[in-house]
Amino acid sequence: MRSVRARAALGATVVVALAVVAAGLGVLLVLRANLTDQAGLQAEVAARETAGQLALDVPYDKLETGDGEDHPVQVTDEDGRVVAVSEDLEAISGTGTDRVTPQPSPAAPEKGDDDRDRDDDDDDAVSAAPGRGEVSTDEPRFGNGTATVDGDRAAYRFASVEATNSAGLTLTVHAGAPLAAEQRAVASVRGAMLAGLPVVLLVVAGVTWLVTRRALRPVEGIRREMAAITASEDLSRRVPEPASRDEIARLARTTNETLTALEASVDRQRRFVADASHELRSPIASLRTQLEVGAAHPELLDVAGAVADTVRLQVLAADLLLLARLDAGERPGNARLDLGALVREEVSQRVGDRIPVTVSVPEPGGLEVTGSRGQLVRVIGNLLDNAERHAESSVAVEVRAERGGVAVVVTDDGAGVPEAERERIFERFVRLDDARARDDGGAGLGLAIARDVAGRHGGRLTAAGAGERGARFELWLPGSR
């Protein structure tokens, strides 16, 4: 049962079995009810025929009850005495009394010849008409029972109809109709269903197994390819995509998209490690050389250069640590910050800039954003550092409300960024050719960190030209809610 095919086949078989059993029970119940109703109707007709004779004062021993085996009849009076039964009736149940021996009734019609009946009819025609008996029009009572006729015992559906003779005596006629046909029909249908149920279940299980196996065949191909990719660590491989447009095809496409993203992430991580190693190797090697020279010749120790290399190494380590936290999914804070005040504070602390920064922030405030204070200060500082590195005579920063958020625009009058490089400069460890010197350029992480932080705050960072000369970097962050 660890196989999806086995579970699917078992589940489908169980569901179909329950449905077939429920449908079969319904069919049997409906069939039994219909046949029972038909037997009840036949019994009612036979009972009303006998009741009609009793209403006409036909003597009990002259009653015509028809074939006793098809319609056994039992007549009882108001006191429950059996006054008449059909021919060859030996035993009966289900009518309220099981006696089959007629007993005399005080109000039984008297026996007489035809002449006496005719005389009575001629003499008392006027007085007898109003006392004529009648058959009850009420709905008959039905019940099931058994009767033994001429030694044969069988099940019957009994109908009970009341009749009143001319003497005012109320008699109850119990007439039955055989249920043998109903029992045979129900047994035949039940047997056919029981015989066909295993065949149906086998067909359902087999078809479900085959269809599921065919449907899951691409999944097995995907699994094998993923296992091969895991074993070979070759992320350039892709799983096969079926030509269908079903869920499995979408799964294959999504898996390939995931592999593409994973391959890009691994490649980016490898490049990051290689670039970081390269960037770290240079200041470490330079610092080691200066320390070794200073150890051998103290008078030649370049303390200022060693300090500069140490600071550069410290800044690079801090940038790498921040990138590692961002790659690990560190979320920005939820503090409400006034971006205008944050820019003023950052500019006021930059006392060592070679070019003064011009700040333009509207009054009053209303420039609030939500995020991490430390990360946003880092973004502003990186943008100003980049502008100071490339500007010739002016660096300006402007803060303004824009499109439901706050925009920080940093411009300089340097050489600018070529249009073809305006996206590449945001990649990690990317520096333009004129900024590759150790004295002029950084490690190429400042703008990459700034864009990453902006994206994690729900904003964006773009680069553009600043008119005829210079560069323009615009940071947009959504307003605080």
C-alpha distance (Angstrom), angle and dihedral (degrees) to the residues before:
residue distance angle dihedral
M1 . . .
R2 3.80 . .
S3 3.79 88.7 .
V4 3.78 119.5 91.5
R5 3.79 88.6 -143.3
A6 3.80 91.9 55.3
R7 3.80 92.5 47.5
A8 3.80 91.9 46.8
A9 3.80 92.1 48.5
L10 3.80 92.1 46.8
G11 3.78 92.5 46.8
A12 3.80 93.5 48.5
T13 3.81 90.8 46.7
V14 3.80 92.7 50.5
V15 3.80 92.4 47.4
V16 3.80 93.0 48.2
A17 3.81 91.0 45.1
L18 3.80 91.3 53.1
A19 3.80 91.4 45.6
V20 3.80 93.5 48.0
V21 3.80 92.7 46.1
A22 3.80 91.3 48.6
A23 3.82 91.6 47.0
G24 3.81 91.0 45.9
L25 3.79 92.0 51.4
G26 3.77 89.6 49.2
V27 3.79 92.0 50.4
L28 3.79 91.9 47.7
L29 3.80 92.4 48.4
V30 3.81 92.5 48.6
L31 3.79 92.0 45.5
R32 3.80 92.1 48.1
A33 3.81 91.4 47.6
N34 3.81 93.0 49.6
L35 3.79 94.3 47.5
T36 3.80 91.2 44.6
D37 3.80 89.9 51.5
Q38 3.80 90.2 51.2
A39 3.79 91.0 50.3
G40 3.81 89.2 48.1
L41 3.79 90.5 51.9
Q42 3.81 91.0 51.9
A43 3.78 90.5 48.0
E44 3.84 90.8 49.6
V45 3.80 91.5 51.7
A46 3.81 91.4 50.5
A47 3.81 91.4 46.2
R48 3.81 93.2 49.8
E49 3.81 91.5 48.9
T50 3.80 90.9 55.1
A51 3.81 91.4 41.6
G52 3.80 89.3 53.5
Q53 3.79 90.5 55.4
L54 3.80 90.6 50.1
A55 3.79 90.5 50.8
L56 3.81 87.5 55.5
D57 3.82 89.8 54.1
V58 3.81 94.3 -112.8
P59 3.83 106.4 171.0
Y60 3.81 114.6 -104.7
D61 3.79 93.2 -116.5
K62 3.83 90.8 51.1
L63 3.81 96.2 54.2
E64 3.79 114.6 127.0
T65 3.81 105.5 -140.9
G66 3.77 97.9 164.0
D67 3.78 122.5 -139.5
G68 3.78 107.1 -1.6
E69 3.78 92.4 -153.9
D70 3.81 92.9 56.7
H71 3.81 96.4 37.9
P72 3.81 115.5 15.6
V73 3.83 110.3 -165.3
Q74 3.78 131.1 -157.7
V75 3.83 122.5 -178.4
T76 3.81 121.6 -161.7
D77 3.80 131.2 -179.5
E78 3.77 130.0 -135.9
D79 3.81 92.1 -79.4
G80 3.79 93.3 51.6
R81 3.78 95.1 -106.2
V82 3.77 116.0 146.9
V83 3.78 107.0 -120.7
A84 3.80 100.9 170.1
V85 3.82 140.5 8.1
S86 3.77 134.0 -176.9
E87 3.76 121.5 -97.0
D88 3.83 119.1 -75.1
L89 3.85 92.7 7.3
E90 3.81 105.0 150.2
A91 3.81 103.8 167.4
I92 3.79 138.2 3.9
S93 3.81 139.5 -177.6
G94 3.77 135.3 -179.8
T95 3.82 97.4 48.7
G96 3.78 99.5 89.6
T97 3.80 96.3 -97.2
D98 3.77 130.4 48.9
R99 3.79 96.8 -156.6
V100 3.77 116.8 118.1
T101 3.84 100.3 177.4
P102 3.80 111.8 98.5
Q103 3.81 116.7 -125.9
P104 3.81 125.5 -157.7
S105 3.79 115.0 -96.0
P106 3.81 121.7 -150.4
A107 3.76 92.3 -133.5
A108 3.80 97.9 44.1
P109 3.82 116.9 138.9
E110 3.79 111.5 -97.4
K111 3.77 120.6 -115.4
G112 3.82 116.7 -118.2
D113 3.75 142.6 148.9
D114 3.76 124.7 -93.8
D115 3.83 93.0 -103.2
R116 3.78 91.5 57.2
D117 3.76 91.0 47.8
R118 3.76 90.7 50.9
D119 3.80 91.5 48.5
D120 3.77 90.7 50.5
D121 3.75 90.2 48.8
D122 3.82 91.9 50.5
D123 3.81 95.7 45.0
D124 3.79 99.8 40.9
A125 3.81 103.5 28.5
V126 3.79 93.2 122.1
S127 3.81 95.5 45.7
A128 3.84 97.2 41.1
A129 3.78 97.9 52.0
P130 3.80 95.1 70.0
G131 3.86 90.7 50.3
R132 3.78 96.1 53.7
G133 3.86 113.1 136.4
E134 3.78 125.5 -115.8
V135 3.81 142.1 -155.6
S136 3.80 118.0 -120.0
T137 3.79 114.4 -109.5
D138 3.78 93.0 -156.2
E139 3.78 120.2 117.3
P140 3.80 107.9 -84.9
R141 3.77 121.8 -117.6
F142 3.80 116.4 -113.6
G143 3.76 131.9 -156.1
N144 3.78 142.2 153.7
G145 3.76 125.1 -115.7
T146 3.76 145.1 131.2
A147 3.78 135.9 -94.6
T148 3.81 133.8 -168.2
V149 3.78 112.8 -144.3
D150 3.78 119.5 -179.5
G151 3.80 90.8 -20.1
D152 3.83 96.4 -48.3
R153 3.80 116.5 113.1
A154 3.82 118.5 -157.8
A155 3.82 141.9 157.1
Y156 3.81 118.6 -96.6
R157 3.78 140.7 -174.0
F158 3.82 108.0 -130.6
A159 3.79 127.7 -154.1
S160 3.83 120.2 -165.6
V161 3.82 118.0 -152.3
E162 3.80 125.8 176.1
A163 3.82 124.3 -138.1
T164 3.81 132.0 -178.2
N165 3.82 121.2 -149.1
S166 3.78 126.2 -149.4
A167 3.79 91.0 -91.0
G168 3.81 90.4 61.3
L169 3.80 94.8 -109.5
T170 3.84 113.0 145.0
L171 3.76 113.1 -142.0
T172 3.80 128.5 -173.6
V173 3.77 120.2 -142.8
H174 3.81 117.4 -154.9
A175 3.79 110.3 -165.9
G176 3.76 125.0 174.6
A177 3.79 137.6 -154.8
P178 3.83 120.8 -158.2
L179 3.83 119.7 -102.7
A180 3.79 94.3 -161.7
A181 3.80 93.0 102.8
E182 3.80 90.9 50.1
Q183 3.79 91.8 49.0
R184 3.80 92.7 47.6
A185 3.81 92.5 48.7
V186 3.80 93.6 47.7
A187 3.80 91.2 45.9
S188 3.82 91.4 49.8
V189 3.80 93.4 49.7
R190 3.80 92.0 44.7
G191 3.79 91.4 49.6
A192 3.80 91.6 49.3
M193 3.78 91.1 50.0
L194 3.79 93.5 47.8
A195 3.79 90.5 48.4
G196 3.80 93.6 47.7
L197 3.82 97.7 42.0
P198 3.85 96.3 77.2
V199 3.79 90.8 47.7
V200 3.80 91.8 50.6
L201 3.80 91.9 47.4
L202 3.80 92.1 49.0
V203 3.80 90.8 50.7
V204 3.81 91.9 48.0
A205 3.81 92.4 47.9
G206 3.79 92.5 47.0
V207 3.80 95.3 46.7
T208 3.80 91.8 45.7
W209 3.79 90.7 49.4
L210 3.80 93.0 50.2
V211 3.80 95.2 43.4
T212 3.80 92.3 46.8
R213 3.79 92.0 47.7
R214 3.79 90.7 51.1
A215 3.80 92.0 45.8
L216 3.82 93.2 48.5
R217 3.79 95.6 45.1
P218 3.85 91.9 93.2
V219 3.81 88.8 49.4
E220 3.78 89.8 57.4
G221 3.81 88.6 50.6
I222 3.80 89.8 51.5
R223 3.80 90.8 48.6
R224 3.81 93.3 50.2
E225 3.80 92.0 48.7
M226 3.80 92.2 47.7
A227 3.80 89.6 50.2
A228 3.81 89.8 50.7
I229 3.83 91.0 48.5
T230 3.80 90.4 50.0
A231 3.79 92.0 49.1
S232 3.81 95.3 45.5
E233 3.85 96.5 35.9
D234 3.80 86.6 -140.8
L235 3.80 103.7 144.3
S236 3.80 92.0 -179.2
R237 3.81 90.4 76.9
R238 3.80 120.1 93.5
V239 3.79 134.2 -156.0
P240 3.82 118.8 -112.1
E241 3.79 115.1 -94.1
P242 3.82 115.4 -145.0
A243 3.79 117.8 -132.9
S244 3.79 92.4 -123.1
R245 3.78 123.5 98.1
D246 3.78 97.2 -134.6
E247 3.80 132.6 113.4
I248 3.80 93.0 -81.2
A249 3.80 91.6 55.9
R250 3.80 89.5 50.0
L251 3.80 89.0 48.5
A252 3.81 90.5 53.1
R253 3.81 92.0 48.4
T254 3.79 91.7 47.8
T255 3.80 90.4 48.0
N256 3.81 90.9 52.3
E257 3.80 90.6 47.8
T258 3.80 88.7 51.2
L259 3.80 90.6 49.5
T260 3.82 89.8 49.6
A261 3.79 91.4 51.0
L262 3.80 90.7 45.1
E263 3.79 91.7 49.4
A264 3.80 90.8 49.8
S265 3.80 90.8 47.2
V266 3.80 92.7 49.7
D267 3.80 91.5 46.5
R268 3.78 90.4 48.5
Q269 3.79 90.1 48.7
R270 3.78 91.8 49.7
R271 3.80 91.7 49.2
F272 3.77 89.2 46.8
V273 3.79 92.4 52.8
A274 3.80 91.7 45.7
D275 3.82 93.5 47.3
A276 3.80 91.9 44.3
S277 3.79 90.7 50.6
H278 3.80 90.0 49.8
E279 3.78 93.3 47.8
L280 3.80 92.6 46.8
R281 3.79 94.0 45.7
S282 3.80 95.0 61.3
P283 3.84 100.0 54.8
I284 3.79 91.6 37.9
A285 3.81 91.7 51.3
S286 3.81 91.0 45.6
L287 3.78 92.7 47.9
R288 3.81 91.7 47.4
T289 3.81 91.3 50.5
Q290 3.79 92.3 51.0
L291 3.79 91.7 47.8
E292 3.79 92.6 48.7
V293 3.83 91.0 49.5
G294 3.79 90.2 47.0
A295 3.78 90.8 50.3
A296 3.81 91.5 52.2
H297 3.80 97.2 35.6
P298 3.81 112.2 19.1
E299 3.78 91.9 -176.2
L300 3.85 89.7 62.7
L301 3.83 96.2 51.5
D302 3.85 111.1 129.0
V303 3.79 98.5 -148.6
A304 3.80 94.1 173.3
G305 3.80 91.6 51.9
A306 3.81 91.8 47.1
V307 3.79 90.5 50.6
A308 3.82 90.7 48.4
D309 3.78 91.8 50.6
T310 3.79 90.5 47.1
V311 3.81 91.7 50.9
R312 3.78 91.4 47.6
L313 3.79 89.8 49.2
Q314 3.80 90.7 49.1
V315 3.82 92.5 50.1
L316 3.78 91.8 47.5
A317 3.81 91.5 49.9
A318 3.81 90.2 50.1
D319 3.83 90.7 50.1
L320 3.79 91.9 49.3
L321 3.80 91.0 48.6
L322 3.81 91.6 51.0
L323 3.81 91.5 48.5
A324 3.80 90.0 50.0
R325 3.83 90.5 52.7
L326 3.80 91.4 47.7
D327 3.81 91.8 48.7
A328 3.81 88.7 49.7
G329 3.81 88.7 60.5
E330 3.81 100.9 -102.5
R331 3.79 107.3 178.6
P332 3.80 123.5 -138.0
G333 3.77 118.1 -110.3
N334 3.79 126.6 -102.2
A335 3.80 97.9 -125.8
R336 3.82 118.5 134.2
L337 3.80 107.4 -124.7
D338 3.80 132.6 -174.8
L339 3.79 101.4 -133.2
G340 3.81 92.9 -163.0
A341 3.81 92.2 56.0
L342 3.79 89.7 44.4
V343 3.83 91.1 55.6
R344 3.81 92.6 47.3
E345 3.81 90.8 50.2
E346 3.81 93.5 48.8
V347 3.82 93.3 48.0
S348 3.82 92.1 47.5
Q349 3.81 90.5 56.9
R350 3.81 94.9 52.0
V351 3.80 97.1 91.5
G352 3.80 95.9 150.5
D353 3.83 99.4 58.4
R354 3.79 115.0 126.3
I355 3.82 90.8 -145.2
P356 3.83 120.8 44.1
V357 3.78 114.0 -120.9
T358 3.80 118.8 -125.8
V359 3.82 111.8 -141.6
S360 3.81 125.1 -157.9
V361 3.82 115.0 -175.1
P362 3.84 121.5 157.0
E363 3.78 121.5 -125.2
P364 2.95 130.9 -97.7
G365 3.81 106.5 33.4
G366 3.82 121.9 -117.2
L367 3.81 90.4 142.9
E368 3.79 98.2 115.9
V369 3.79 124.7 152.3
T370 3.79 133.7 175.1
G371 3.77 120.9 -121.3
S372 3.77 149.0 76.7
R373 3.78 114.8 -32.7
G374 3.79 94.1 -154.2
Q375 3.81 94.1 49.6
L376 3.80 94.6 46.5
V377 3.82 91.4 48.1
R378 3.80 86.9 52.1
V379 3.83 91.1 52.7
I380 3.82 93.1 50.4
G381 3.80 91.3 45.9
N382 3.82 92.4 50.1
L383 3.81 91.8 50.3
L384 3.81 91.7 49.4
D385 3.83 91.2 46.0
N386 3.78 90.2 52.7
A387 3.81 91.8 48.6
E388 3.85 92.4 47.8
R389 3.80 90.2 50.1
H390 3.81 94.5 55.5
A391 3.84 105.1 26.5
E392 3.79 122.1 105.3
S393 3.80 102.4 -162.3
S394 3.81 112.9 -19.1
V395 3.78 141.4 44.6
A396 3.80 121.0 -179.5
V397 3.80 133.7 -177.4
E398 3.80 124.1 -166.5
V399 3.81 128.7 -172.1
R400 3.80 120.6 -162.8
A401 3.78 142.4 153.4
E402 3.79 112.1 -101.5
R403 3.83 134.8 172.2
G404 3.79 97.7 -21.7
G405 3.79 93.2 -42.6
V406 3.79 144.0 60.7
A407 3.81 125.0 -88.6
V408 3.81 126.0 -156.7
V409 3.83 112.5 -164.1
V410 3.82 120.0 -167.3
T411 3.83 117.4 -171.3
D412 3.80 134.1 177.7
D413 3.80 135.5 179.5
G414 3.76 96.5 -126.8
A415 3.78 129.9 119.1
G416 3.82 91.4 -68.2
V417 3.76 129.3 -140.6
P418 3.81 119.4 -71.5
E419 3.78 111.4 -117.7
A420 3.80 91.9 -120.2
E421 3.83 90.7 56.7
R422 3.82 99.0 45.8
E423 3.78 93.2 101.0
R424 3.78 99.1 33.4
I425 3.80 93.3 58.6
F426 3.82 88.8 68.4
E427 3.81 91.5 62.0
R428 3.77 118.5 100.2
F429 3.81 118.7 -89.7
V430 3.82 91.2 4.2
R431 3.81 116.2 140.9
L432 3.77 128.1 169.2
D433 3.80 116.6 -114.6
D434 3.82 94.7 -104.2
A435 3.80 91.5 54.2
R436 3.77 100.8 49.2
A437 3.77 95.9 97.7
R438 3.75 114.3 104.3
D439 3.79 92.7 -125.6
D440 3.81 95.3 49.4
G441 3.80 107.0 33.3
G442 3.78 135.8 49.6
A443 3.76 128.7 -140.4
G444 3.80 93.2 -74.7
L445 3.82 94.3 -110.5
G446 3.80 103.0 103.4
L447 3.80 98.8 82.3
A448 3.81 92.2 38.2
I449 3.80 90.3 54.9
A450 3.82 91.4 45.2
R451 3.82 93.7 53.6
D452 3.82 92.9 44.0
V453 3.81 91.7 51.9
A454 3.81 91.3 46.1
G455 3.79 91.3 52.1
R456 3.80 92.6 49.2
H457 3.82 89.1 52.8
G458 3.80 90.3 54.0
G459 3.80 93.6 -104.5
R460 3.77 138.3 101.1
L461 3.81 141.2 -125.9
T462 3.81 121.9 -149.2
A463 3.79 136.9 175.8
A464 3.79 127.1 -140.7
G465 3.75 141.7 155.3
A466 3.82 120.6 -80.1
G467 3.79 99.2 -137.7
E468 3.80 117.2 -77.1
R469 3.80 94.3 -15.6
G470 3.76 138.1 17.7
A471 3.78 137.7 29.6
R472 3.78 132.5 -79.3
F473 3.84 123.2 -156.3
E474 3.79 117.3 -171.3
L475 3.81 122.4 -164.6
W476 3.82 115.9 -167.8
L477 3.80 122.7 -171.8
P478 3.82 127.7 178.4
G479 3.79 115.6 -105.2
S480 3.79 120.8 -103.4
R481 3.80 115.6 -91.0
